[in-house]
Amino acid sequence: MKPSPFAYARAASVAEAVAAFRASGDARYLAGGQSLIPALNLRLQAPELLIDITHIAALRGIELRGDALRIGALTRHSEILASPLVAEAAPLLAAAAPWVAHPAIRNKGTLGGSLSLADPASEFPAVALALNARIELDDGERLRAVAADDFFRDLYETAAEPGEILTAVHVPAARPGQRFAFDELARRRGDFALAGIAIAGDFEGEIAARLRIAMFSVGPTPMRARGAEAALTGTRLADADIARAQAALGEDLPDIPGDAQTGAAARLHLARVLLKRQVARLRDAPEARPA
């Protein structure tokens, strides 16, 4: 299929892009295009104007600023996967990158595009949630930062206001004593996950002092498993503690979607399997890098 007719504009700055958006009655920003272009071709979206932001230099780059890693929104998935700085300062993000779709998509898709789309089956939104990342938004006049806990509001809905551009993601740099785990289950590698998990934990010796557990593909947004976190916090992650956390997932994930091939009960079971595996991995392999 072909998209509906639209006008095209190439922006040289965020301010120029936002101005074009506000001047149009119906516009979309184009970055990697790995989700937008298929939606246009299927006529699921039919904007009057497509604003190309791929040439805005300020939206690129990976750098360590103090105790946080700033990743520009136009950073491609493949760049995250290949970056030694990401591997060192944000190992959970590096661990998730190989699971994102296929190489052709990783070579074009961007981190900002993934977070802006907020697909509940995507890896990077869940990682941002687990890492307590801050999302940088620019309306052409001012920057504001939104915590990942507050950014993902509903299915494909975020805290970004109309016209705002997601310009960067700020990820707290990994600290001594932290441990990370990531995994997902899918029918085939590269398919959308049936269930997935990202965990960031602060440990004091063998005690899990603080945990952030983000599940994905089990609700309308990436979901914090707060009941499971509470069941594991302050423990040595013994088998009995993990079993309590697994039981808590039933209340943590109240809106699990089902389809003709995988029902809600099956997805909950898979989420519990992932939780058990990855928490045990944190306990038994205490190095601060995902397996």
C-alpha positions as MATLAB code, in Angstrom:
seq = 'MKPSPFAYARAASVAEAVAAFRASGDARYLAGGQSLIPALNLRLQAPELLIDITHIAALRGIELRGDALRIGALTRHSEILASPLVAEAAPLLAAAAPWVAHPAIRNKGTLGGSLSLADPASEFPAVALALNARIELDDGERLRAVAADDFFRDLYETAAEPGEILTAVHVPAARPGQRFAFDELARRRGDFALAGIAIAGDFEGEIAARLRIAMFSVGPTPMRARGAEAALTGTRLADADIARAQAALGEDLPDIPGDAQTGAAARLHLARVLLKRQVARLRDAPEARPA';
ca = [
       0.000    0.000    0.000;
       0.974    3.634   -0.363;
       0.521    6.464    2.130;
      -1.942    9.273    1.738;
      -0.438   12.437    0.216;
       1.489   14.623    2.658;
       3.787   17.632    2.664;
       7.398   17.274    3.741;
       9.686   19.611    5.693;
      13.257   19.110    6.860;
      14.046   20.828   10.155;
      17.506   22.124   11.050;
      16.748   22.634   14.745;
      14.270   21.604   17.403;
      12.777   25.111   17.436;
      12.267   24.975   13.655;
      10.640   21.542   13.889;
       8.249   22.620   16.648;
       7.341   25.779   14.752;
       6.465   23.710   11.681;
       4.390   21.375   13.839;
       2.415   24.256   15.344;
       1.861   25.869   11.950;
       0.327   22.678   10.620;
      -3.048   21.342   11.540;
      -1.784   17.756   11.523;
       1.901   16.815   11.551;
       4.196   13.966   12.599;
       7.917   13.929   13.324;
      10.066   11.545   11.292;
      13.180   10.040   12.898;
      14.086    6.392   12.246;
      10.686    5.758   10.679;
      10.591    2.055   11.558;
       7.101    2.382   13.050;
       5.825    5.530   11.364;
       6.467    4.499    7.747;
       4.540    1.190    8.012;
       1.694    3.069    9.717;
       1.636    5.582    6.847;
       1.700    2.846    4.218;
      -1.194    1.055    5.911;
      -2.976    4.415    6.248;
      -3.279    3.966    9.970;
      -1.894    7.501   10.084;
      -2.436   10.185    7.458;
      -0.773   13.443    8.566;
      -0.821   16.545    6.406;
       2.859   17.201    7.108;
       5.884   15.010    7.817;
       8.660   16.879    9.651;
      12.077   15.269    9.182;
      14.180   15.746   12.333;
      16.967   13.336   11.381;
      19.429   16.128   10.545;
      19.274   17.913   13.910;
      22.771   17.425   15.310;
      21.703   18.299   18.868;
      19.615   15.101   18.986;
      22.647   12.839   18.532;
      25.417   11.658   20.795;
      26.188    9.534   23.834;
      28.057   11.149   26.694;
      28.573   10.760   30.419;
      27.523   13.861   32.320;
      28.377   13.523   35.983;
      26.565   10.477   37.340;
      24.214   10.065   34.364;
      24.531    8.928   30.784;
      22.879   11.264   28.268;
      21.787    9.525   25.089;
      20.474   11.664   22.248;
      17.070   10.731   20.897;
      18.378   10.023   17.389;
      20.864    7.446   18.670;
      20.193    4.267   16.725;
      19.639    0.901   18.346;
      22.776   -0.423   16.656;
      24.830    2.440   18.126;
      23.605    1.562   21.608;
      24.541   -2.053   20.982;
      28.060   -1.129   19.806;
      28.864    1.602   22.333;
      31.526    0.765   24.968;
      30.266    3.695   27.049;
      26.730    2.287   27.128;
      28.088   -1.158   27.996;
      30.024    0.328   30.920;
      27.582    2.924   32.257;
      24.237    1.360   31.297;
      24.774   -2.410   30.966;
      21.044   -3.124   31.172;
      20.440   -0.992   28.088;
      23.275   -2.765   26.276;
      21.834   -6.147   27.271;
      18.415   -5.286   25.830;
      19.699   -3.928   22.509;
      20.339   -7.312   20.804;
      16.733   -8.314   21.466;
      15.287   -5.373   19.527;
      13.790   -6.713   16.289;
      16.408   -7.511   13.613;
      19.679   -5.880   12.456;
      18.034   -3.985    9.584;
      15.619   -2.337   11.992;
      18.294   -1.710   14.624;
      20.354    0.096   11.980;
      17.576    2.656   11.420;
      15.401    2.689   14.540;
      16.169    5.266   17.236;
      15.982    5.258   21.016;
      13.827    8.377   21.034;
      11.449    6.870   18.512;
      11.050    3.724   20.584;
      10.267    5.662   23.761;
       7.965    8.106   21.977;
       5.939    5.323   20.377;
       5.699    3.587   23.777;
       4.856    0.199   22.322;
       4.133   -1.986   25.378;
       5.974   -4.906   23.746;
       9.188   -2.912   23.189;
      12.359   -3.467   25.154;
      13.719    0.052   25.650;
      10.668    1.578   27.388;
      10.861   -1.197   29.997;
      14.605   -0.672   30.422;
      14.056    3.073   30.894;
      11.502    2.247   33.580;
      13.788   -0.223   35.352;
      16.698    2.237   35.307;
      14.624    5.157   36.597;
      15.592    7.140   33.508;
      14.530   10.717   32.906;
      13.027   11.647   29.548;
      14.050   15.040   28.138;
      11.364   16.932   26.193;
      11.703   20.200   24.253;
       8.846   22.402   23.045;
      11.163   24.798   21.217;
      11.271   27.224   24.125;
      12.052   25.185   27.218;
      13.357   21.801   28.230;
      11.652   19.651   30.818;
      12.463   16.223   32.232;
       9.879   13.551   33.025;
      10.639   10.475   35.105;
      10.054    7.199   33.288;
       7.547    6.266   36.018;
       5.388    9.188   34.840;
       6.149    9.129   31.118;
       4.284    6.015   29.953;
       0.611    6.726   30.576;
      -1.421    4.296   28.492;
      -1.329    2.300   25.282;
       0.861    4.343   22.880;
       0.294    7.369   25.124;
       3.033    9.334   26.859;
       3.416   12.502   28.906;
       4.758   14.401   25.878;
       2.580   17.373   24.976;
       1.524   17.952   21.336;
       4.504   19.287   19.418;
       7.098   18.432   22.057;
      10.125   16.529   20.824;
      11.825   13.869   22.887;
      15.405   15.091   22.684;
      17.381   12.801   25.006;
      17.259   10.150   27.698;
      19.235   10.507   30.933;
      20.139    7.170   32.525;
      21.761    6.955   35.971;
      25.220    5.469   35.503;
      25.786    2.008   36.964;
      27.194    2.081   40.493;
      29.195   -0.421   42.547;
      26.893   -2.977   44.119;
      24.308   -2.844   41.347;
      23.180   -5.911   39.472;
      21.097   -6.118   36.306;
      19.093   -8.727   34.432;
      17.161   -8.763   31.162;
      15.273  -11.450   29.272;
      12.211  -11.995   27.128;
      10.244  -14.856   25.635;
       9.019  -14.750   22.045;
       7.914  -17.279   19.454;
      11.003  -16.454   17.374;
      13.997  -14.244   18.019;
      13.103  -10.782   16.753;
       9.345  -11.229   17.140;
       7.436   -9.100   19.615;
       7.868  -10.539   23.086;
       5.099  -12.566   24.694;
       6.543  -11.384   28.003;
       9.738   -9.657   29.035;
      11.547   -8.400   32.113;
      14.205   -5.818   33.005;
      15.616   -5.604   36.532;
      17.953   -3.106   38.168;
      18.939   -3.817   41.748;
      21.053   -2.210   44.464;
      22.679   -4.798   46.693;
      24.321   -4.533   50.089;
      26.363   -7.697   50.172;
      23.875  -10.449   49.397;
      20.853   -8.397   50.476;
      18.658   -6.835   47.798;
      18.374   -3.323   49.226;
      16.356   -1.822   46.344;
      14.879   -3.354   43.214;
      13.122   -1.933   40.186;
      11.410   -4.650   38.143;
       9.838   -3.639   34.830;
       7.724   -6.091   32.840;
       6.774   -5.585   29.206;
       4.260   -7.041   26.756;
       1.987   -7.781   29.711;
      -0.094   -4.604   29.844;
      -0.888   -1.340   28.040;
       2.486    0.116   29.090;
       5.716   -1.210   30.556;
       4.711   -2.133   34.097;
       6.526   -1.817   37.414;
       6.046   -5.038   39.384;
       5.793   -3.221   42.705;
       4.373   -6.123   44.673;
       7.183   -8.363   43.495;
       9.707   -5.647   44.334;
       8.320   -5.399   47.864;
       8.437   -9.186   48.304;
      12.128   -9.269   47.378;
      13.438   -6.073   48.966;
      15.524   -6.686   52.057;
      15.925  -10.401   51.335;
      18.679  -12.675   50.083;
      16.450  -13.679   47.168;
      15.872  -17.140   48.568;
      13.579  -19.493   46.677;
      10.746  -18.745   49.122;
      11.186  -14.994   48.536;
      11.058  -15.523   44.781;
       7.893  -17.616   45.129;
       6.222  -14.772   47.040;
       7.266  -12.345   44.316;
       5.850  -14.649   41.643;
       2.537  -14.783   43.496;
       2.466  -10.977   43.698;
       2.610  -10.653   39.905;
      -1.070  -11.548   39.732;
      -1.924   -8.172   41.295;
       0.993   -6.302   39.723;
      -0.218   -7.138   36.196;
      -4.008   -6.749   36.209;
      -4.443   -5.909   32.509;
      -2.481   -8.625   30.723;
      -3.610   -8.849   27.087;
      -4.434  -12.138   25.456;
      -4.968  -13.252   21.894;
      -5.998  -16.372   20.015;
      -2.519  -17.879   20.353;
      -1.468  -16.765   23.831;
      -4.075  -16.051   26.472;
      -3.696  -13.744   29.459;
      -3.148  -16.676   31.841;
      -0.338  -17.994   29.647;
       1.367  -14.579   29.552;
       1.143  -14.321   33.335;
       2.736  -17.756   33.598;
       5.551  -16.671   31.273;
       6.066  -13.487   33.304;
       6.401  -15.579   36.454;
       8.888  -17.888   34.743;
      11.009  -14.915   33.668;
      10.869  -13.387   37.142;
      12.056  -16.606   38.778;
      14.880  -17.104   36.283;
      16.236  -13.586   36.363;
      15.990  -13.000   40.106;
      17.803  -16.302   40.670;
      20.422  -15.131   38.182;
      20.920  -11.913   40.150;
      21.370  -13.978   43.295;
      23.671  -16.630   41.874;
      25.758  -14.490   39.493;
      26.365  -11.307   41.478;
      28.532   -9.492   38.958;
      27.029   -6.140   38.015;
      26.436   -7.151   34.406;
      23.471   -8.922   32.838;
      24.096  -12.466   31.652;
];
